[in-house]
Amino acid sequence: SAQTVQVANLVEFREQSRSLEGVAGFFQFYAPGDIRLTGSGEPERLTGVPVTQTFFPLLGVRPYVGRVFDESESRFNAPGTAMLDYRFWQRRFAGDRDIVGRSIILDGKPVRVIGVLPAGFRHGVGIDRPDAYVAISPVVSSGLDDRRTPRFDLRGRLAPGVTRYQASAAFTSAATALERAYPAHNAGF
């Protein structure tokens, strides 16, 4: 299931949803070389995808090294954290497992590496193999509470026993409530 949403709406929808087992979001406007890595070797342009802390659990992904984002990273004021793509980790850090727990500098800000994704992982949307996935926070995206512009793609997994029709009806109901609560920014949501 997919819908483009603002982060503030994503948070409210995730808290209200009973028809979905899980809800996650990722930044939809990214391009190759959109993040600059500095401070560890030669500067390099990376492709990064901001995601919610629920993204990897929703997809059933377990890290090769380290861990996935946890509840502390789900707060949108949390310090920056990242998970590295396996190929990027091998190329840039020579497969050094000690990168987990260390900070790297992305666009001039420290971001702590918490894990490395398994070899061959592809999230299946947009860019084939981003170099890094970063937890959505002001470190990687400003204006997270701004409801004016859809910025993130929403993904959901149906709860057991719930049909797509039921989930669609629940989403429509939640979207209507958000439209009523914030009419200036959610018209047509």
C-alpha positions in Angstrom: 0.0 0.0 0.0 1.4 3.5 -0.9 0.5 7.1 -0.2 2.6 10.3 -0.2 2.4 12.1 3.1 4.0 14.8 5.3 5.9 13.5 8.3 3.5 15.0 10.8 0.6 13.2 9.1 2.6 10.0 8.9 3.2 10.0 12.7 -0.5 10.6 13.4 -1.6 7.9 10.9 0.9 5.4 12.4 -0.5 6.1 15.9 -4.2 5.7 14.8 -3.9 2.8 12.3 -5.4 -0.5 13.4 -5.8 -1.9 9.9 -2.1 -2.0 9.2 0.5 -4.2 11.1 3.1 -1.6 10.4 3.6 1.7 8.7 6.9 3.2 7.4 8.0 6.1 5.3 10.9 7.2 3.2 11.9 10.4 1.6 10.7 10.5 -2.0 12.9 13.3 -3.4 16.4 12.0 -3.5 19.0 11.8 -6.2 22.4 10.2 -6.8 25.1 12.2 -5.0 22.6 14.1 -2.8 24.7 13.8 0.4 28.3 14.8 0.9 30.5 12.5 3.1 33.5 14.2 4.6 35.9 13.6 7.5 36.9 10.0 6.8 39.2 9.8 3.8 38.5 11.7 0.6 35.2 13.7 0.4 32.6 11.8 -1.6 29.1 12.3 -2.9 26.7 9.6 -1.6 23.1 8.7 -2.4 21.1 8.7 0.9 17.5 7.8 1.6 15.9 9.1 4.8 13.5 6.5 6.3 11.4 6.1 9.4 12.6 3.8 12.2 9.9 1.3 11.2 11.2 1.0 7.6 13.4 -2.1 8.0 11.3 -4.0 10.4 8.3 -3.5 8.1 10.3 -5.1 5.3 11.6 -7.8 7.5 15.2 -6.8 7.1 17.9 -7.8 9.6 21.3 -6.1 9.5 24.5 -7.9 8.5 26.3 -6.0 11.2 24.9 -3.8 14.0 21.2 -3.1 14.4 18.3 -1.4 12.6 16.8 1.9 13.9 15.1 1.6 17.2 12.4 3.5 19.1 14.9 6.2 20.1 15.4 7.0 16.4 11.7 7.2 15.9 11.6 10.6 17.7 12.0 13.2 15.0 14.3 15.3 17.1 16.8 12.4 17.6 20.5 12.7 16.7 21.4 11.5 13.2 21.9 7.8 12.7 22.5 5.8 9.5 22.7 2.3 8.1 25.1 1.6 5.4 24.6 -0.4 2.2 26.8 -3.5 2.2 28.6 -2.6 -1.1 29.3 0.9 0.0 30.6 -0.3 3.4 33.0 -2.8 1.7 34.2 -0.1 -0.8 34.6 2.9 1.6 35.3 1.2 4.9 36.9 -2.1 3.7 34.3 -4.1 5.6 35.5 -2.7 8.9 32.9 -3.9 11.5 34.2 -1.2 13.9 32.4 1.4 11.8 29.3 0.5 13.8 29.0 3.0 16.7 31.3 5.5 15.0 30.1 8.8 13.6 30.6 9.9 10.0 30.0 13.5 8.7 27.1 13.8 6.2 26.5 17.3 4.9 28.6 18.7 7.7 26.7 17.0 10.5 27.7 14.0 12.6 25.7 10.9 11.9 26.3 7.7 13.9 26.5 4.4 12.0 24.3 1.9 13.7 24.4 -1.0 11.2 25.2 -2.4 7.8 22.5 -3.9 5.6 22.9 -7.5 4.2 24.6 -8.0 0.9 22.1 -7.8 -2.0 19.4 -5.8 0.0 17.3 -3.6 -2.3 14.4 -1.6 -1.0 12.7 -1.7 -4.4 11.7 1.9 -4.8 13.5 4.6 -6.8 17.3 4.3 -6.5 18.5 0.8 -6.9 21.2 0.9 -4.3 21.5 3.9 -2.0 24.8 4.1 -0.1 23.2 5.0 3.2 19.8 5.1 4.9 19.4 7.7 7.5 16.8 7.9 10.2 14.4 10.8 9.5 15.3 13.7 11.8 16.1 17.4 11.5 19.7 16.3 10.9 18.7 15.1 7.4 15.5 17.0 6.7 14.3 20.4 8.1 10.7 21.3 8.5 9.5 17.9 9.5 6.4 19.2 11.2 5.4 21.2 8.0 2.1 19.8 6.7 2.1 21.9 3.6 4.2 19.7 1.3 3.9 15.9 0.8 7.4 14.7 1.2 7.5 11.0 2.1 6.1 7.9 0.6 4.1 5.8 3.0 4.2 2.0 3.1 2.1 -0.3 5.1 1.7 -4.0 5.8 -1.8 -5.3 6.3 -2.7 -6.5 9.8 -3.6 -10.1 10.0 -7.2 -10.7 8.8 -7.5 -7.2 7.3 -8.4 -7.0 3.6 -7.0 -4.3 1.3 -10.5 -2.9 1.0 -10.8 -2.6 4.8 -7.3 -0.9 5.0 -8.2 1.5 2.3 -11.5 2.4 4.1 -9.5 2.9 7.3 -6.9 5.1 5.6 -9.7 7.2 3.9 -11.3 7.7 7.3 -8.0 8.7 9.0 -7.1 11.0 6.0 -10.5 12.7 6.3 -10.0 13.3 10.0 -6.6 14.8 9.3 -8.1 16.9 6.5 -10.7 18.2 9.0 -8.1 18.8 11.7 -5.7 20.7 9.4 -7.8 22.0 6.5 -5.3 24.6 5.3 -2.6 22.0 4.7 -4.5 18.7 4.1 -7.1 19.7 1.6 -7.6 16.7 -0.7 -5.5 14.4 1.5 
